[in-house]
């Protein structure tokens, strides 16, 4: 009797202060190839900074965990793709389910941000007295340009309806930013050795948000015996929106196919 072909599900996790629309094109790319794709909205994201401020790390974890369980209902095997901080939540998810996934891709996963020590100094001094943290202009101006181009009328028929992000705004709730940095320090960094599934670590060569040495750190400390770094020639943090993104899409597809 011929074995039934197993259904592969792909869980795509967006970044901090971002939303599922980051994955619109990649989700469409994989859906058209027959994969089951789920791109959840992480708690507190997709609306206003105040909504994010009301959530905790546990809320973020519960969001990705519930999405994973939902995807398992329709998939025999699951692959995780994380963009930026979505990768860090993905590492946690892998450990939470005892490395049962078939593989993972990270894109611009943060261990260190640009000007990391300066950011910590700001948060640990006058940051204690401020409700919101102001983003550097180089960050939010780039995002504004992306938002304007991505949500232009020519994209209105995309099958994955966008949820507007507040990442084009220049502020982040200080409390949430601390949660974000503490999660990287206390959850991601000391536990990478526990992540043993195959992994493709993608990172822009001139990332403007996350230091490229983050990718090297992940590669050197991840517990997987099947690990690769893919240096993407770009200065974008969100590689999914780079002009050469189809090259990245194909790289991810080839990696998934090689494991399935």
N, C-alpha and C positions, 0 to 999 in steps of 0.2 A: 504494500500500500504506500502510495506516494505521500511524503510528509507535506503538510500544509505550510506554506511560506509564512514565516513569522513576521508580525507587524512591528515595525520599529517606530517608537514615539520619540519626539524631540521636544524637550522642555527648554524654552528660551527665557532667560532671566535678565531683565533690564537693569540699568545702573541706578545709582543713588540720585535722587531728585528727578529721574527720568520717567519714562512710561513705555508701554508695549510697542508704541509706534516706531521705536528704534529698529524693530525687527520686521517691519512690514514687508520689505523686499525679500529678505532672507526667508521669512516664513512662507511667502508665496513661492519662492524658488524650490523649497523642499516639499511643500504641499503638492505642487505640480509633478513632483517625482514620486508621489505616492506615500510619503511619510505622514504620520499623524503628528500634527504640530500643536503645541499649546504655549501661548504667551500670556502668562497671568499678570495682572496689575498687583504690585506689591503694596501692602497696607500703607496708607498715608500718602501715597504718590499719585500723580496725575491730576491733582486739584490745586490746592493752595499750600503755601508754606505752613500755615497754621494747622492744616490737616495733618501734615507730616509731623509737626511738633507734638501732636497728641498721641503718636504711636511710639512703640518701643522696639528694641531688637527682637523681643519675643514675638511681637506682631509680625515683623518681617519674616521671621523664621516660619511662623504658622502659615503665612501666605504661600511660601514656596513649597512647604510640606503638603499642604492641602492640594495644591496644583499638581504636585507629583503623584499623589494618591489618585487624583481624578484621571490623570493620563494613564496610570497603570491599568485602569479599568478597560482601556481600549488598545493597549499595547503589550506585546510580549517582551520586548526589550526597550530600554530607555537610554537615550543619550542626552546629556546636558550641555547647553551652550550658554555661557554667561558673558554679558558685556559689562566691562568695568566691575563695579561692586556686585553685580549679579554673579560674577565668577566666585567671589568670596562666599556668598550665600550658597553657591553651588558646591563649594568645598565642604561646607557644613552639611549639606544635604547628602552628599556621598557618604560621609561618616555616619549620619543618622540612619542610613539604610544599609550600613555594613558593606559598602562597595559593590552593591548588586547591579549597578548600571554598567552598560557596555563600554562607555567612554565619555570623554568630556573635552570641550573646547573652551578656552578662556581668551578673552579679547581685551587687552589693556587692563588686566587685573591689577589693582593697586596693592602694593606693599608700602611704597613711599610715593607721596605726591610731589609735584614740583614745589620747591621752597617748603619742604615738609617741616623742617625745624622752626622756620619763621611762623608757619601756621600754628604749630603747637604753642609757640611763645604767645601769639595773639590770644589763643583760646584760654591759656592758663594765666593770663594777666587780666587785661580789661575785658576779656571775653566772658569772665564770670559775671559781669554786670550788664551784659548785652543780651537781648533776647534773640537777635539775629546776627548772622555772620555775613559780611559783604564779600561776594565773590570778586576775584580780580577781573578787570575789564576784559582781558585777553580771553577769559573763559566764556563769560556770558555773551559777549559780542559775537563770538564764533557761533554760539548756539542760536542766537537770533537769526543769523544769516542762514543757518540750516533750516530753522523753523519756517522762514519765509519761502525758501525754495521747495522744501519738502511738502508743505501743505498747499502748494499752488494748485490751481484748478486741474492741471493735467494729471494730478495724482488722485483725483476725487473718487475714482472707481476701484481703488485698491480693495481687495477682498477683506483686508484686516483694518477695520475702521479705527482711526487714530483716537487716542484719548489725549487731550492736550496736556502737555507737561508744563510745570512752572520753572523748568530749568533755564528758560530764556530770561528769567528774572535774575536780579543780581544779589538776592539774599537767600540764606539757608538758616533754618532754625538752629541756634547755637547748640541746644540740647541734642538735636538730631545729628549734627556734625560730630559731636563728641561720641555719640553712640557708634557712628560710622568708623571713626578712628580707633576707638577702643575695641571694636569687633575685629578689626584688622590686626591690632596688636595682641589681643588676648585670645582670639579664637583662630584666626587664619594662620599667623606665623608659627605658633608652637605646635600646630596640629597637621601641618602639611605632610609629614611623614606617614600619617594614617590614611592618606588618600592613595590608593593603590591601583585604581583603574587607569587604562590608557588615556593619555592626555596630549592635546595639541595646544601649546602656549603661544598665542599670536599676540604680537605687540608692534605698534608703529615705531619706526626707527627714530622719529623725532616727536614723540607724543608730547603734547603741550599741557597735559594734566597729570599723568602718571609717569614717574621716572622709569625709563626703560630697564634700569637695573632690577626693577621688580620682577620682570620676566626671568632674569638670570637667577634670582633668589628662589623663585618658585621651582625652576628647573632643577636647581641644586638640592632642594630640600623636599621635593615631592616624593612620596613613597612608591610611585609607579615605576615598573621596570620597562614600560613602553611609553616614552616621553619624547616630545619633539618641540623645538622652538621654531616658530615661523616669524621672521622679521619682515614686516609689511612696510614697503617703502612709502611712507606717508608722514605728514606732520599732524594728522588728525587723531584725536583721542578716540572718537567714535569712527572706527574704520569702516563700519557698515555704510557710511555715507560718503566714502571716498570715491573719486571718479573711477578708480581701478577696482571697485568693490567686487566685480564679477570674478576677478582672479581669486579674491579671498573666499567667495562663495564656493568656487570649484575646489579650492584647497580643503575646505571643511567637508565638502561632499565626498571627496576622495578618501579622506580620513575615516569618515563614518562607514563608507562602503568597505574599506579594508578591514574593518572590525566586525562586519556583519555577514 
